[in-house]
Amino acid sequence: MNRPPPDSPIDLRALILYDNYQMKSAGTSYKNYEKLCEAMGKEAISYEEYKYWFKKYSKQRERDDLPKPDIRGCILSDVINGKTAEKSIDNLCKTFKDHKIDKEDHDYWFKRFENGDLFNQVTFSNLPEDLITEIVEKCDLVSFFQLRNVSHGLRSIVDHTKPPITHIIVECGGNHVSFKLNNQILVYFTDRKSVDLSKVYFKHLYKFEDDDYTKMAFNYLEMLLKNPKLQLNFLQVEIRNDISKKSFPIFRDLLTSLSHKIHVEHFFLSVPKYEDITTVVKCMKPGILERLIVFGCKGGELSNIDELVEMEQWKQAKLFSYENLLDTSIEHFFHFDEFYINIVSLSIEDVLNLSHALSNSPNFESCRVKVKRYDQEAVMNALRLHQGCFSELFPNLLFYLYPNSIEIADI
């Protein structure tokens, strides 16, 4: 009898010292020990063997150099004997006065034992789903994706939890599709094995090679976008050149298949044709979308945005920027805080109406209107400009007139 039973989860020294402090005899302590073994489904050692350890450990009661006790057996004993948590922690602190007893750790095990759980290891499957959700919501982006690969059950929880993604850039090139997430992770899909990404500076890089890389890539994007709790501050989509424009029908079908509109505040968009703008913007959440910046569209010199301007996304946005030449009325831009556009023509009446609307707008900041043709001198006279940029008619605005553009700013 040189050592206590090695397979027992009970720290026999701690239990005996605890019982000894409570003035229990060897016989009473052994009965208490038997209760613990019965609760755990373990075979108890004999009374003679226990009495040997009881005598040996009881002599150590006043020593202050003992190893830190495992008090879980003591806590289970208190639960079995009906002791309160407050009384339990008080007695344990007095018994093991030379060791700091962690109250949170004590209360955790006390509650587990009260609920019928013993010494089995705690895993995610033991935790309530709402607690797992809370844990997932506090994960960083890398941990979030790692958790998806643990199990199907955990993946389901992760996919219904708000992801820690606020920034996505989608780029479709000639032989690749890539996603940049939070400026930390680059996920790169291609059909070329020779692509060298060694000089790409991202904290984490994932590269996938497949003949059907486009399908694989957009399946990945679908996983991100189909989560209704996704809330993006920034989304940029670039599908521009003649080869990558083949990706647009896949991207369009993905967006239209979603059961919700995408929550995004700042949206940068480059699609093959200006007609595609409306299709994509329809899938953004109105009221959330604040900035719409469109660039790189083809499909003709003149862009007609009549359908776009009737959408709630347009009416509730605060900023619009579009580099292509527009064939539309200037009135469609009066409600924006900022806008930067290129239109065919601008009459004196248009300029006066625009100035009147902007001077009465409480949130207006600035605008730039590139104009293919307008009468700069006539506009200057109509605005009654003096000292270069101040108007007698609209004293709260600054005007900068150039041969092919007009810039207006709030003072």
Secondary structure, 3 states (H helix, E strand, C coil): CCCCCCCCCCCHHHHHHHHHHCCCCHHHHHHHHHHHHHHHCCCCCCHHHHHHHHHHHHCCCCCCCCCCCCCHHHHHHHHHCCCCHHHHHHHHHHHCCCCCCCHHHHHHHHHHHHCCCCCCCCCHHHCCHHHHHHHHHCCCHHHHHHHHCCCHHHHHHHCCCCCCCCEEEEEECCCEEEEEECCCEEEEEECCCCCCCCCCCCCEEEEEECCCHHHHHHHHHHHHHCCCCCEEEEEEEEECCCCHHHHHHHHHHHHHHCCCCEEEEEEEEECCECHHHHHHHCCECCCCCCEEEECCCECCCEECCCCHHHCHHHHHCCEEEEEEEECCCHHHHCCCCEEEEEEEECCHHHHHHHHHHHHCCCCCCEEEEEEEECCHHHHHHHHCEECCCEECCCCCEEEEEECCEEEEEEC
